[in-house]
């Protein structure tokens, strides 16, 4: 399913995915600028699951060169990455 969303909707979808699929039952304050990696919210397996979610939901294939903390350490950066790779 390909989904094209605005920034706020993307942030909400990413936050919901993280809370329900990556850290279910845990009570993390997930702001858009919270460091997900250093904060221990997402580990390497979580990154893989997040990339699968992005691929399946937004039809964006994340390349090896894009697997950097600059793209995936916060909800804000993940949102920017998805927005910049979505087709119009």
N, C-alpha and C positions, 0 to 999 in steps of 0.2 A: 504494500500500500504506500503510495507516494503522497506525502503531505507537504503542502506549502503553507507556512505560518508566519505571522508577524513575530517580532522580537519577544514581546511579553508572553505570547502563546508558546513560543519555543522554550523560554526560560521555565515556564510552568510545566511543560511536558518533560523537560530534562530533570527538573527537581523531582517531579512525581516518579519518573523512572528510577532515579537514584534511591529515593525513599522506599519505594515498593519492591524493587528488584535487587538492589545492591546492599542496602542496609535495612531490611524490613525489621520492624519492631524496635529499632534504635531511634532515639530522639536527638537528632542532629539539627542544629540551627543552620540551615542551608541558605545563606544569602548568596547573591549573585557573585560576590567577590571572595567568598570563603575558599581557601585553598584546599581542594578536595584530596590532593595527593599527600601533601605535607601533614594535613589534618588527620590522615589515616582513614578517610571516608572511602576512598577508592584505592584499591591495590592493582597489581598487574592483571589479575583475573577480572576485576571490575572494569578496567579499561577495555579489555577484549569484549566484555558484555555490552559496554557502552557503544563501542564501535559497531557491533552487530545491530544494536538498536538503531543507530544512525543510518546504517546501510538499509535495513529493512523498512524503516519508517519514512526516511527522506530520500532514499535511492541515491545516497552519496557513498561512493567507495573511498574509504580513507586509505591513502597511499602510505607506504613506509616513511617517506620523507615528512609526512604530516604528523607522525606519531611523536609529538614533542609536548613538553609541559606547557609551552607557549600556546598550544591549541586546546589543551585538555585539563588544565589545573583548576579552573573555576567554571561555574555555570555561565558566566558572562563570556569567557573565551570560547567555550563550546558553542554557545549561541552564535557568536561572531563567525566561527568556523562554518557552522551549518549554513548560516545566511549567505556567506560569501561563496559557497559551493552549490547553492540551489539554483536550478535552472528557472528562468523566468517563465 
